[in-house]
Amino acid sequence: MFTKKIRLKTVDEVQEFVKAADKCSFDVEIQNGETLIDAKSIMGVMSLDLTQDLLVVYDEADSELEQVLEKFLS
């Protein structure tokens, strides 16, 4: 299992993140406190408190996803 702490500040960043997560053949989840959301759901991600750091949890290494995550590391 891999984890990265990120911060998404704009709608465009959320869209870029969700698009990258959606390309993955494995589960990608995003956690905000006690809340765990499917990162492939733009509505789910938009429902989170984006003023706080978010924890991305995924099962497999994926260079394309990790390149996008690097942009948003907090």
Biopython code that builds the backbone (N, CA, C, O; Angstrom):
import numpy as np
from Bio.PDB.StructureBuilder import StructureBuilder

atoms = [
    (1, "MET", "N", (0.842, -1.168, 0.000)),
    (1, "MET", "CA", (0.000, 0.000, 0.000)),
    (1, "MET", "C", (0.893, 1.237, 0.000)),
    (1, "MET", "O", (1.909, 1.286, 0.693)),
    (2, "PHE", "N", (0.497, 2.235, -0.788)),
    (2, "PHE", "CA", (1.227, 3.492, -0.896)),
    (2, "PHE", "C", (0.340, 4.626, -0.390)),
    (2, "PHE", "O", (-0.880, 4.583, -0.548)),
    (3, "THR", "N", (0.948, 5.628, 0.211)),
    (3, "THR", "CA", (0.200, 6.795, 0.671)),
    (3, "THR", "C", (0.980, 8.057, 0.333)),
    (3, "THR", "O", (2.211, 8.070, 0.360)),
    (4, "LYS", "N", (0.250, 9.108, 0.019)),
    (4, "LYS", "CA", (0.835, 10.431, -0.223)),
    (4, "LYS", "C", (-0.116, 11.462, 0.363)),
    (4, "LYS", "O", (-1.334, 11.326, 0.255)),
    (5, "LYS", "N", (0.442, 12.487, 0.980)),
    (5, "LYS", "CA", (-0.358, 13.575, 1.521)),
    (5, "LYS", "C", (-0.342, 14.709, 0.500)),
    (5, "LYS", "O", (0.721, 15.193, 0.111)),
    (6, "ILE", "N", (-1.530, 15.126, 0.073)),
    (6, "ILE", "CA", (-1.631, 16.161, -0.949)),
    (6, "ILE", "C", (-2.561, 17.286, -0.494)),
    (6, "ILE", "O", (-3.271, 17.169, 0.505)),
    (7, "ARG", "N", (-2.533, 18.380, -1.262)),
    (7, "ARG", "CA", (-3.459, 19.500, -1.049)),
    (7, "ARG", "C", (-3.971, 19.916, -2.424)),
    (7, "ARG", "O", (-3.190, 20.261, -3.311)),
    (8, "LEU", "N", (-5.281, 19.880, -2.588)),
    (8, "LEU", "CA", (-5.935, 20.307, -3.826)),
    (8, "LEU", "C", (-6.592, 21.646, -3.556)),
    (8, "LEU", "O", (-7.422, 21.760, -2.654)),
    (9, "LYS", "N", (-6.223, 22.682, -4.342)),
    (9, "LYS", "CA", (-6.673, 24.039, -4.039)),
    (9, "LYS", "C", (-7.714, 24.571, -5.007)),
    (9, "LYS", "O", (-8.466, 25.481, -4.658)),
    (10, "THR", "N", (-7.777, 24.026, -6.214)),
    (10, "THR", "CA", (-8.707, 24.555, -7.211)),
    (10, "THR", "C", (-9.512, 23.422, -7.845)),
    (10, "THR", "O", (-9.161, 22.249, -7.724)),
    (11, "VAL", "N", (-10.583, 23.792, -8.512)),
    (11, "VAL", "CA", (-11.400, 22.810, -9.227)),
    (11, "VAL", "C", (-10.573, 22.144, -10.323)),
    (11, "VAL", "O", (-10.712, 20.943, -10.555)),
    (12, "ASP", "N", (-9.717, 22.904, -10.997)),
    (12, "ASP", "CA", (-8.859, 22.328, -12.041)),
    (12, "ASP", "C", (-7.918, 21.267, -11.472)),
    (12, "ASP", "O", (-7.679, 20.244, -12.113)),
    (13, "GLU", "N", (-7.386, 21.503, -10.279)),
    (13, "GLU", "CA", (-6.513, 20.517, -9.644)),
    (13, "GLU", "C", (-7.293, 19.256, -9.280)),
    (13, "GLU", "O", (-6.793, 18.144, -9.447)),
    (14, "VAL", "N", (-8.512, 19.431, -8.787)),
    (14, "VAL", "CA", (-9.359, 18.277, -8.471)),
    (14, "VAL", "C", (-9.625, 17.473, -9.734)),
    (14, "VAL", "O", (-9.534, 16.245, -9.713)),
    (15, "GLN", "N", (-9.951, 18.139, -10.826)),
    (15, "GLN", "CA", (-10.223, 17.450, -12.085)),
    (15, "GLN", "C", (-8.992, 16.690, -12.579)),
    (15, "GLN", "O", (-9.106, 15.550, -13.031)),
    (16, "GLU", "N", (-7.826, 17.311, -12.496)),
    (16, "GLU", "CA", (-6.593, 16.643, -12.931)),
    (16, "GLU", "C", (-6.311, 15.411, -12.077)),
    (16, "GLU", "O", (-5.933, 14.361, -12.597)),
    (17, "PHE", "N", (-6.496, 15.542, -10.767)),
    (17, "PHE", "CA", (-6.266, 14.421, -9.862)),
    (17, "PHE", "C", (-7.232, 13.274, -10.137)),
    (17, "PHE", "O", (-6.811, 12.122, -10.241)),
    (18, "VAL", "N", (-8.522, 13.581, -10.255)),
    (18, "VAL", "CA", (-9.536, 12.543, -10.488)),
    (18, "VAL", "C", (-9.295, 11.855, -11.832)),
    (18, "VAL", "O", (-9.454, 10.639, -11.938)),
    (19, "LYS", "N", (-8.920, 12.607, -12.843)),
    (19, "LYS", "CA", (-8.641, 12.021, -14.160)),
    (19, "LYS", "C", (-7.474, 11.025, -14.075)),
    (19, "LYS", "O", (-7.527, 9.952, -14.676)),
    (20, "ALA", "N", (-6.426, 11.387, -13.330)),
    (20, "ALA", "CA", (-5.283, 10.484, -13.161)),
    (20, "ALA", "C", (-5.681, 9.241, -12.368)),
    (20, "ALA", "O", (-5.263, 8.134, -12.709)),
    (21, "ALA", "N", (-6.474, 9.409, -11.326)),
    (21, "ALA", "CA", (-6.926, 8.270, -10.523)),
    (21, "ALA", "C", (-7.809, 7.345, -11.342)),
    (21, "ALA", "O", (-7.734, 6.123, -11.208)),
    (22, "ASP", "N", (-8.647, 7.930, -12.190)),
    (22, "ASP", "CA", (-9.583, 7.152, -12.996)),
    (22, "ASP", "C", (-8.871, 6.256, -14.011)),
    (22, "ASP", "O", (-9.416, 5.232, -14.422)),
    (23, "LYS", "N", (-7.681, 6.629, -14.409)),
    (23, "LYS", "CA", (-6.912, 5.826, -15.374)),
    (23, "LYS", "C", (-6.321, 4.567, -14.735)),
    (23, "LYS", "O", (-5.901, 3.654, -15.446)),
    (24, "CYS", "N", (-6.286, 4.510, -13.424)),
    (24, "CYS", "CA", (-5.683, 3.372, -12.712)),
    (24, "CYS", "C", (-6.638, 2.183, -12.710)),
    (24, "CYS", "O", (-7.847, 2.343, -12.544)),
    (25, "SER", "N", (-6.086, 1.001, -12.894)),
    (25, "SER", "CA", (-6.892, -0.212, -12.888)),
    (25, "SER", "C", (-7.132, -0.745, -11.476)),
    (25, "SER", "O", (-7.836, -1.739, -11.300)),
    (26, "PHE", "N", (-6.557, -0.098, -10.483)),
    (26, "PHE", "CA", (-6.678, -0.505, -9.082)),
    (26, "PHE", "C", (-7.390, 0.603, -8.311)),
    (26, "PHE", "O", (-7.588, 1.702, -8.829)),
    (27, "ASP", "N", (-7.775, 0.303, -7.065)),
    (27, "ASP", "CA", (-8.479, 1.273, -6.229)),
    (27, "ASP", "C", (-7.542, 2.406, -5.807)),
    (27, "ASP", "O", (-6.392, 2.182, -5.429)),
    (28, "VAL", "N", (-8.063, 3.604, -5.883)),
    (28, "VAL", "CA", (-7.381, 4.791, -5.362)),
    (28, "VAL", "C", (-8.401, 5.473, -4.463)),
    (28, "VAL", "O", (-9.508, 5.792, -4.896)),
    (29, "GLU", "N", (-8.026, 5.692, -3.219)),
    (29, "GLU", "CA", (-8.935, 6.314, -2.260)),
    (29, "GLU", "C", (-8.286, 7.562, -1.685)),
    (29, "GLU", "O", (-7.063, 7.700, -1.674)),
    (30, "ILE", "N", (-9.119, 8.454, -1.216)),
    (30, "ILE", "CA", (-8.628, 9.686, -0.620)),
    (30, "ILE", "C", (-9.298, 9.841, 0.744)),
    (30, "ILE", "O", (-10.512, 9.692, 0.880)),
    (31, "GLN", "N", (-8.482, 10.141, 1.740)),
    (31, "GLN", "CA", (-8.979, 10.200, 3.113)),
    (31, "GLN", "C", (-8.823, 11.606, 3.658)),
    (31, "GLN", "O", (-7.793, 12.256, 3.478)),
    (32, "ASN", "N", (-9.874, 12.058, 4.329)),
    (32, "ASN", "CA", (-9.890, 13.355, 4.996)),
    (32, "ASN", "C", (-10.466, 13.121, 6.377)),
    (32, "ASN", "O", (-11.682, 13.023, 6.540)),
    (33, "GLY", "N", (-9.602, 13.032, 7.367)),
    (33, "GLY", "CA", (-10.061, 12.695, 8.722)),
    (33, "GLY", "C", (-10.593, 11.276, 8.744)),
    (33, "GLY", "O", (-9.883, 10.336, 8.387)),
    (34, "GLU", "N", (-11.828, 11.119, 9.157)),
    (34, "GLU", "CA", (-12.471, 9.800, 9.223)),
    (34, "GLU", "C", (-13.122, 9.404, 7.894)),
    (34, "GLU", "O", (-13.527, 8.255, 7.722)),
    (35, "THR", "N", (-13.223, 10.338, 6.966)),
    (35, "THR", "CA", (-13.933, 10.114, 5.706)),
    (35, "THR", "C", (-13.009, 9.503, 4.663)),
    (35, "THR", "O", (-11.910, 10.007, 4.431)),
    (36, "LEU", "N", (-13.454, 8.412, 4.031)),
    (36, "LEU", "CA", (-12.699, 7.748, 2.977)),
    (36, "LEU", "C", (-13.561, 7.735, 1.720)),
    (36, "LEU", "O", (-14.682, 7.228, 1.733)),
    (37, "ILE", "N", (-13.030, 8.298, 0.630)),
    (37, "ILE", "CA", (-13.775, 8.495, -0.606)),
    (37, "ILE", "C", (-13.050, 7.811, -1.761)),
    (37, "ILE", "O", (-11.821, 7.745, -1.776)),
    (38, "ASP", "N", (-13.807, 7.309, -2.719)),
    (38, "ASP", "CA", (-13.243, 6.793, -3.964)),
    (38, "ASP", "C", (-12.681, 7.987, -4.735)),
    (38, "ASP", "O", (-13.426, 8.897, -5.098)),
    (39, "ALA", "N", (-11.377, 7.986, -4.986)),
    (39, "ALA", "CA", (-10.725, 9.111, -5.647)),
    (39, "ALA", "C", (-11.114, 9.238, -7.115)),
    (39, "ALA", "O", (-10.779, 10.235, -7.755)),
    (40, "LYS", "N", (-11.807, 8.257, -7.651)),
    (40, "LYS", "CA", (-12.243, 8.315, -9.046)),
    (40, "LYS", "C", (-13.580, 9.037, -9.183)),
    (40, "LYS", "O", (-14.087, 9.198, -10.294)),
    (41, "SER", "N", (-14.151, 9.472, -8.068)),
    (41, "SER", "CA", (-15.435, 10.166, -8.039)),
    (41, "SER", "C", (-15.210, 11.661, -7.834)),
    (41, "SER", "O", (-14.830, 12.091, -6.745)),
    (42, "ILE", "N", (-15.442, 12.442, -8.871)),
    (42, "ILE", "CA", (-15.229, 13.888, -8.738)),
    (42, "ILE", "C", (-16.180, 14.491, -7.715)),
    (42, "ILE", "O", (-15.797, 15.401, -6.979)),
    (43, "MET", "N", (-17.409, 14.001, -7.657)),
    (43, "MET", "CA", (-18.360, 14.514, -6.664)),
    (43, "MET", "C", (-17.891, 14.177, -5.251)),
    (43, "MET", "O", (-18.015, 14.995, -4.339)),
    (44, "GLY", "N", (-17.355, 12.980, -5.074)),
    (44, "GLY", "CA", (-16.849, 12.589, -3.764)),
    (44, "GLY", "C", (-15.680, 13.454, -3.334)),
    (44, "GLY", "O", (-15.633, 13.913, -2.192)),
    (45, "VAL", "N", (-14.742, 13.679, -4.230)),
    (45, "VAL", "CA", (-13.569, 14.495, -3.897)),
    (45, "VAL", "C", (-13.992, 15.933, -3.624)),
    (45, "VAL", "O", (-13.485, 16.558, -2.692)),
    (46, "MET", "N", (-14.914, 16.467, -4.425)),
    (46, "MET", "CA", (-15.371, 17.841, -4.227)),
    (46, "MET", "C", (-16.123, 18.006, -2.906)),
    (46, "MET", "O", (-16.226, 19.119, -2.391)),
    (47, "SER", "N", (-16.648, 16.912, -2.355)),
    (47, "SER", "CA", (-17.385, 17.001, -1.093)),
    (47, "SER", "C", (-16.460, 17.081, 0.124)),
    (47, "SER", "O", (-16.921, 17.342, 1.236)),
    (48, "LEU", "N", (-15.165, 16.860, -0.080)),
    (48, "LEU", "CA", (-14.212, 16.900, 1.025)),
    (48, "LEU", "C", (-13.830, 18.342, 1.362)),
    (48, "LEU", "O", (-14.035, 19.255, 0.562)),
    (49, "ASP", "N", (-13.277, 18.527, 2.546)),
    (49, "ASP", "CA", (-12.777, 19.833, 2.976)),
    (49, "ASP", "C", (-11.419, 20.057, 2.308)),
    (49, "ASP", "O", (-10.400, 19.554, 2.783)),
    (50, "LEU", "N", (-11.408, 20.801, 1.222)),
    (50, "LEU", "CA", (-10.184, 21.000, 0.448)),
    (50, "LEU", "C", (-9.244, 22.024, 1.069)),
    (50, "LEU", "O", (-8.192, 22.309, 0.497)),
    (51, "THR", "N", (-9.594, 22.583, 2.223)),
    (51, "THR", "CA", (-8.680, 23.485, 2.916)),
    (51, "THR", "C", (-7.680, 22.709, 3.773)),
    (51, "THR", "O", (-6.750, 23.286, 4.336)),
    (52, "GLN", "N", (-7.885, 21.395, 3.862)),
    (52, "GLN", "CA", (-7.008, 20.548, 4.670)),
    (52, "GLN", "C", (-6.214, 19.599, 3.775)),
    (52, "GLN", "O", (-6.558, 19.381, 2.613)),
    (53, "ASP", "N", (-5.140, 19.038, 4.344)),
    (53, "ASP", "CA", (-4.384, 18.014, 3.643)),
    (53, "ASP", "C", (-5.248, 16.778, 3.469)),
    (53, "ASP", "O", (-6.071, 16.455, 4.326)),
    (54, "LEU", "N", (-5.056, 16.093, 2.355)),
    (54, "LEU", "CA", (-5.778, 14.863, 2.045)),
    (54, "LEU", "C", (-4.768, 13.736, 1.903)),
    (54, "LEU", "O", (-3.671, 13.946, 1.385)),
    (55, "LEU", "N", (-5.125, 12.558, 2.352)),
    (55, "LEU", "CA", (-4.250, 11.404, 2.258)),
    (55, "LEU", "C", (-4.744, 10.499, 1.133)),
    (55, "LEU", "O", (-5.868, 9.999, 1.177)),
    (56, "VAL", "N", (-3.894, 10.292, 0.123)),
    (56, "VAL", "CA", (-4.226, 9.417, -0.996)),
    (56, "VAL", "C", (-3.651, 8.040, -0.695)),
    (56, "VAL", "O", (-2.475, 7.910, -0.354)),
    (57, "VAL", "N", (-4.490, 7.010, -0.823)),
    (57, "VAL", "CA", (-4.097, 5.631, -0.530)),
    (57, "VAL", "C", (-4.349, 4.806, -1.780)),
    (57, "VAL", "O", (-5.452, 4.816, -2.327)),
    (58, "TYR", "N", (-3.315, 4.084, -2.235)),
    (58, "TYR", "CA", (-3.454, 3.241, -3.427)),
    (58, "TYR", "C", (-2.597, 1.996, -3.279)),
    (58, "TYR", "O", (-1.621, 1.981, -2.528)),
    (59, "ASP", "N", (-2.978, 0.950, -4.007)),
    (59, "ASP", "CA", (-2.390, -0.374, -3.802)),
    (59, "ASP", "C", (-1.173, -0.692, -4.652)),
    (59, "ASP", "O", (-0.343, -1.512, -4.260)),
    (60, "GLU", "N", (-1.053, -0.058, -5.809)),
    (60, "GLU", "CA", (0.035, -0.391, -6.732)),
    (60, "GLU", "C", (0.803, 0.861, -7.115)),
    (60, "GLU", "O", (0.245, 1.958, -7.165)),
    (61, "ALA", "N", (2.099, 0.684, -7.386)),
    (61, "ALA", "CA", (2.891, 1.799, -7.892)),
    (61, "ALA", "C", (2.444, 2.098, -9.317)),
    (61, "ALA", "O", (2.238, 1.184, -10.115)),
    (62, "ASP", "N", (2.296, 3.365, -9.628)),
    (62, "ASP", "CA", (1.886, 3.785, -10.963)),
    (62, "ASP", "C", (2.566, 5.119, -11.249)),
    (62, "ASP", "O", (2.251, 6.127, -10.617)),
    (63, "SER", "N", (3.488, 5.128, -12.191)),
    (63, "SER", "CA", (4.290, 6.325, -12.434)),
    (63, "SER", "C", (3.449, 7.506, -12.905)),
    (63, "SER", "O", (3.744, 8.648, -12.552)),
    (64, "GLU", "N", (2.420, 7.256, -13.688)),
    (64, "GLU", "CA", (1.574, 8.346, -14.183)),
    (64, "GLU", "C", (0.816, 9.007, -13.025)),
    (64, "GLU", "O", (0.767, 10.233, -12.929)),
    (65, "LEU", "N", (0.232, 8.194, -12.156)),
    (65, "LEU", "CA", (-0.465, 8.725, -10.987)),
    (65, "LEU", "C", (0.512, 9.468, -10.084)),
    (65, "LEU", "O", (0.200, 10.556, -9.599)),
    (66, "GLU", "N", (1.673, 8.900, -9.857)),
    (66, "GLU", "CA", (2.642, 9.503, -8.948)),
    (66, "GLU", "C", (3.172, 10.823, -9.488)),
    (66, "GLU", "O", (3.492, 11.715, -8.702)),
    (67, "GLN", "N", (3.276, 10.977, -10.808)),
    (67, "GLN", "CA", (3.687, 12.263, -11.384)),
    (67, "GLN", "C", (2.662, 13.346, -11.065)),
    (67, "GLN", "O", (3.029, 14.473, -10.731)),
    (68, "VAL", "N", (1.388, 13.008, -11.166)),
    (68, "VAL", "CA", (0.345, 13.968, -10.848)),
    (68, "VAL", "C", (0.364, 14.282, -9.356)),
    (68, "VAL", "O", (0.256, 15.444, -8.963)),
    (69, "LEU", "N", (0.501, 13.257, -8.532)),
    (69, "LEU", "CA", (0.531, 13.477, -7.083)),
    (69, "LEU", "C", (1.687, 14.393, -6.666)),
    (69, "LEU", "O", (1.541, 15.188, -5.737)),
    (70, "GLU", "N", (2.818, 14.288, -7.337)),
    (70, "GLU", "CA", (3.987, 15.119, -7.018)),
    (70, "GLU", "C", (3.649, 16.610, -7.099)),
    (70, "GLU", "O", (4.195, 17.409, -6.340)),
    (71, "LYS", "N", (2.761, 16.983, -8.005)),
    (71, "LYS", "CA", (2.369, 18.391, -8.166)),
    (71, "LYS", "C", (1.624, 18.918, -6.945)),
    (71, "LYS", "O", (1.654, 20.114, -6.652)),
    (72, "PHE", "N", (0.957, 18.012, -6.239)),
    (72, "PHE", "CA", (0.053, 18.429, -5.162)),
    (72, "PHE", "C", (0.544, 18.044, -3.768)),
    (72, "PHE", "O", (-0.213, 18.155, -2.803)),
    (73, "LEU", "N", (1.786, 17.595, -3.640)),
    (73, "LEU", "CA", (2.294, 17.202, -2.318)),
    (73, "LEU", "C", (2.218, 18.376, -1.354)),
    (73, "LEU", "O", (2.523, 19.514, -1.711)),
    (74, "SER", "N", (1.811, 18.083, -0.146)),
    (74, "SER", "CA", (1.728, 19.158, 0.861)),
    (74, "SER", "C", (2.902, 19.093, 1.806)),
    (74, "SER", "O", (3.007, 19.913, 2.718)),
]
sb = StructureBuilder()
sb.init_structure("model")
sb.init_model(0)
sb.init_chain("A")
sb.init_seg("    ")
for serial, (resi, resn, name, xyz) in enumerate(atoms, 1):
    if name == "N":
        sb.init_residue(resn, " ", resi, " ")
    sb.init_atom(name, np.array(xyz, "f"), 0.0, 1.0, " ", f" {name:<3s}", serial, name[0])
structure = sb.get_structure()
